[in-house]
Amino acid sequence: MNVNYEECLQACLECLEACNRCYDACLGEENVKMMADCIRLDRECADICAYTAQAITRNSPFVKEIMELCAKICEQCGEECDKHDHEHCKQCAEACRKCAEACKKAVA
């Protein structure tokens, strides 16, 4: 594994956890329909973070492209989570921003 990707790997794993927590908590909110976009993006983001972690650890030849996509999805998920006042959304948005930045840094 490329040691320059370590920060991105850690950020992806943290973001994966935050998105899964947010996803689960959103499903329990009173107005689930209002949370639909957040739930959908939480799933997309968790999945790309997991895939990015796999790509990094197996030295995928596509790792830079995958990290770029991960950053894009993390940014969108973070923007959506920022629209909500729930603590789980705030924590998720922060993890998404951190992951997006780490992925961009790793690709640069």
C-alpha angles and dihedrals in degrees: 000000000000107000089214088069096057094098091049091049092052092045091050092053092048091047091049089056094045092049092049091050091047092047092052094045092047090056088059096050119114095242102041092167090062088053095051096107091046092050092048094049092044088059094046092047095046090050096049091045090053091047092047091052089052092048092051095048094048095044094240114198086227096052096117093051090046091050090050091053091045090054091050094050092044090053092052093046091049091050091051094047090050088063091067130071097213115119092230090056092049091051091047093049090053093049090048093052091048092050094047091052093046091050092049091048092050092051095046 
